[in-house]
């Protein structure tokens, strides 16, 4: 026989149910808001002829955006860690699709891409990207990578240099990031590990990550932050942990000197990048022997392609056309 709860227990139970219901509503609203924003961006893509596809490539399942000008040269856009192609490249996709054919995949274990092969290396990411190009009958591309995507881009160049024409690295040290660089960033933010910084688990931690990525981080309501965590971080957290460990292992075993690609290269950085400090940009530029063009944008941190999109996009377009760029890195030190 059950014993009826007293008034205090009933009151506590009601408060618990109310709080649980509010939490569920907040999570639902957050995910709904994120989903609605993603759908709005995808509709804008469709207006310039860019649509979403899924390719089953052996063990790899890749979601990607493709379209734009059918007879144009192909631009391949590789996003950074924790994001997907839609959210990280939406200004560039819309602008470049008017002149180029654009291919922008979600890298493995990001967005809606996944793999049955538990190999979390940058080499695996590059092989999947090249398989996608084969799937789309693309012979050569202009290759653009931001942050982690720049590391993948560098590996793509290594595996298939003949398929790459021009290269744009945005806030990415490619394969020239040093262990000392990582330790410096962790010490500055009092973090025990890279995952503490790059894999947020609470709205407060997500806001900290936003403060790393943006010089002027956008205001994110708590329910929206929760929706971002539930949609993009929590489902893939075990995979993301493995991917970060693979990056760390790569940093330790690969030679530190940047392996210069035999392609015209544009390096774009934010003056206040706290994830990969500006000195990494100058290291790459110097190791390329002055063959690259380095442009550092003030009022930008780790996402200059988003914070300064109105300036970065025309620069990317001029570089891809082969026009001369006026950007002297000596004046930006």
Secondary structure by P-SEA (a helix, b strand, c coil): cbbbbcaaaaaaaaaaaaaaaaaaaaaaaaaaaaaaaaaaaaaaaaaacccccccccccbbbbbccccccccbbbbbbbccccccccccaaaaaaaccccbbbbbccccccccccccccccaaaaaaaaaaaaaaacccccbbbbcaaaaaaaaaaaaaccccccbbbbcccccccccaaaaaaaaaaacccccccccccccaaaaaaaaaaaccccccccaaaaaaaaaccccccaaaaaaaaaaaaaaaacccccccccccbbbbbbbcccccccaaaaaaaaaaacccbbbbbbccccccccccaaaaaaaaaaaaaacccccccccccc
